[in-house]
Amino acid sequence: MTEKKSKILIVCASSLEADLLTGKENTDPEQINTVKQFNNSCDIIVTGVGATPTAYFLAKYANKYKAILNVGVAGSFNIDIPTKSVVVIEKDCLADYGIDDNGNFKHFSNFNFVSNPILTNKYLSNPLIKKIDFPCKLVTGITVSTTSGSIEQVEKLKKRWSADIETMESAAVFFTCLTEDVPFLCVRAISNRIEPRVKSSWKIEAAMQNLKEQLDTFTNFLNRNS
């Protein structure tokens, strides 16, 4: 294995998430930062929030690494998943990519204009999940361009997808890593319920602390399976 493929790239959407994970302040956005506490075996990048910047930076850097570990916070639709818990995303989708057909949403996987075979499926699945050899909660995610913060939107998405969690980036990680054939995991800490927006009730720091405490489990798994 060449030196450039000896590391795992940890991908965060925001500097806040990266700083809470590493204990470093002001992690440089859009720059590769070495994570010292993992004996220099990992780098970390802050891509910016959303699927588009995440896909761009992954396309730029993914093939330089042996595996990708996407981490951050997420909201939960599922009342059986406690706030502050850590979950692994088994499958995800670009949930608001589609067509409004006279008030009826139709996902773009239903149409023949999708040329990439990965996107012809409603959900993108991570093949590495079947190799997981440690206890973890596996969830179904949806990736959206606008987070849900009203009863109407929450109920609409729950009915349409029956997903456990919502993020703004995970499906971009699935798509890019599957396209580039790079092993990956998407791991999220639940900071809040998905409900009418009350940010004061969110548990971002506590959720990321729980994720930080389990990070060795995920990096060790990726080292064994990439």
Secondary structure, 3 states (H helix, E strand, C coil): CCHHHCCEEEEECCHHHHHHHHCCCCCCECCCEEEHHHCCCEEEEECCCCHHHHHHHHHHHHHHCCEEEEEEEEEECCCCCCCCCEEEEEEECECCCEEEECCEEEEHHHCCCCCCHHHHCCCEECHHHHHCCCCCEEEEEEECCCCCCCHHHHHHHHHHHCCCEEECCHHHHHHHHHHHCCCEEEEEEEEEECCCCCHHHCCHHHHHHHHHHHHHHHHHHHHHCC
